């Protein structure tokens, strides 16, 4: 019975990470139908995606970016108890937190990240 719980948990974590990526870049990104959200996401230079989990029950996604304002790691934690996201921007090699924000909802997530990774003067999507 424990293995089933673990497999379900991994599936839950994987599904949430896919949902986070949809929030960041939009649904069905393609060059033929490029949206403003996907264009902004493309300027981040996001790569090296990893699933992350903590002992407190939070889980999420970590990836590297090379934007104009921030070059390093981004960690997006999903807290199932509060149904909000916590975001951390870390330096590339030292894992020192440069900026963090707690309790972002799914509407704010992309815009707040774009303002701290790439530019502050782009339109909100």
C-alpha positions in Angstrom: 0.0 0.0 0.0 2.9 2.4 0.7 4.2 2.1 -2.9 0.9 3.1 -4.3 0.9 6.2 -2.1 4.4 7.1 -3.3 3.5 6.5 -7.0 0.4 8.7 -6.5 2.5 11.4 -4.9 5.1 11.3 -7.7 2.2 11.6 -10.2 0.8 14.5 -8.2 4.1 16.3 -8.1 4.7 15.7 -11.9 1.2 17.0 -12.7 1.7 20.2 -10.6 5.0 20.9 -12.4 3.3 20.6 -15.8 0.6 22.9 -14.5 3.3 25.5 -13.4 4.8 25.3 -16.9 1.4 26.0 -18.4 1.0 29.0 -16.1 4.4 30.4 -17.1 4.3 29.9 -20.9 0.7 29.4 -21.7 -1.2 26.6 -23.4 0.1 24.9 -26.5 3.1 27.2 -27.2 4.1 27.3 -30.8 5.8 29.8 -33.1 2.8 30.0 -35.4 0.5 31.2 -32.6 3.0 33.1 -30.3 1.2 34.8 -27.4 2.7 37.7 -25.3 3.0 35.3 -22.4 5.0 32.8 -24.5 7.2 35.6 -25.9 8.0 36.9 -22.4 8.7 33.3 -21.2 11.1 32.9 -24.2 13.2 35.9 -23.1 14.1 34.2 -19.8 16.2 31.5 -21.4 14.7 28.9 -19.1 16.4 25.5 -19.1 17.4 22.5 -16.9 14.0 21.8 -15.3 13.9 19.7 -12.1 11.1 18.5 -9.8 11.8 19.5 -6.2 10.2 18.5 -2.9 10.7 19.5 0.8 10.1 17.7 4.1 7.3 20.1 5.0 5.1 18.7 2.1 5.7 21.5 -0.4 6.9 20.6 -3.9 7.5 22.3 -7.2 9.8 23.2 -10.0 13.3 24.5 -10.3 15.0 25.8 -13.4 17.8 28.0 -14.6 17.3 31.4 -16.3 19.5 34.0 -18.0 17.4 37.1 -18.1 18.4 40.8 -18.1 17.8 41.3 -14.4 18.4 37.8 -13.0 20.8 35.1 -14.0 20.6 32.0 -11.9 18.0 29.6 -10.5 14.3 30.0 -10.0 12.4 27.8 -7.5 8.7 27.7 -7.5 7.2 25.9 -4.5 3.6 24.9 -4.4 2.0 24.6 -1.0 -1.0 22.3 -1.1 -2.2 23.4 2.3 -2.6 27.1 1.3 -3.0 26.5 -2.5 -0.5 29.3 -3.2 3.0 29.5 -4.8 6.2 30.6 -3.1 9.1 31.8 -5.4 12.8 32.1 -4.8 15.4 33.5 -7.1 18.9 32.2 -6.3 22.4 33.0 -7.5 23.7 30.5 -10.1 26.6 28.9 -8.2 26.1 29.7 -4.5 22.4 28.9 -3.8 22.1 32.3 -2.0 18.6 33.6 -2.1 18.5 37.0 -3.9 14.8 37.6 -3.8 11.8 35.7 -2.5 8.0 36.1 -2.5 5.4 34.1 -0.6 1.7 33.5 -1.4 1.4 34.2 -5.1 -1.7 32.9 -6.8 -1.8 31.5 -10.3 -2.7 34.8 -11.9 0.3 36.7 -10.4 2.9 34.0 -10.9 4.0 34.8 -14.5 3.9 38.6 -14.2 5.9 38.7 -10.9 8.5 36.4 -12.3 8.9 38.4 -15.5 9.3 41.6 -13.6 12.2 40.1 -11.6 13.9 38.0 -14.3 13.6 40.1 -17.4 12.0 43.6 -17.4 9.7 45.8 -15.4 8.2 47.8 -18.3 6.6 44.9 -20.3 2.8 44.7 -20.4 1.2 42.3 -17.9 -0.5 39.3 -19.4 
